[in-house]
């Protein structure tokens, strides 16, 4: 009787093993790709939310202070007798925020005034060369203008990044007497945001590392019955007619194992 070598069977088994390895790798890659994309998207969303929250909070604070400055200017600074007291209040505000306040009045006798704390002179002194008058004319010429925001308006005049709030200084009778520009140093905010971004994406990276073994286990769990069926089929084709698949799950793969056992 001729003897048949099992080359074809072994080749088929090797191909089956390769197929299973490919299936496992593809499933693992698919799981990880989806998880990583979702986590990165969540990281960007969280970063955007934190960024908007920080910036809006600063804007709200600066607008509140701009309102207070306008009241001080209208009620006290415009009065020669009260001006020294008004100056102290204005200096207290810029000192609190380490900011630069620039006032441009329509009245030539008042002109342009800058307020900043002396300890921040190196930061703001060169900004006095900024063309405040042109910006002020643009502010007061607009109708129904309340507040404006500008980033890095003083670029080239200071080494820090800035957020500037602008508004007209108007009386209760809507008579505009000048314009206000409150410049805030954003370097500290951006540094805090950068640290926050690092923390968020460190958490994302940690979550990815945690999901890798989980995805590995899930992929292994799904492909293991396929591997068992493949081994049983290979053994059956080699003459082991008692080969059966151990069915331990009631899903599509479990049904496939039952079908093989019935066929065998």
Buried (B, 14 or more C-beta within 10 A) or exposed (E): EEEEEEEEBEEBBEEBBEEBEEBBEEBBEEBBEEBBEEBBEBBBEBBEEBBEEBBEEBBEEBBEBBEEBBEBBBEBBBEEEBBEEBBEBBBEBBBEBBBBBBBBBBEEEBEBBBBBBEEBEEBBBBBEEBEBEEBBEEBBEEEEBEBBBBEEBBEEBBEBBBBBBBBBBBEEEEEBBBBBBBBBBBEEBBEEBEEBBEEBBEBBBEBBEEBBEEBBEBBEEBBBBBBBBBBBBBBBBEEEEEBBBEBEEEEEBBEBBEEBBEEB
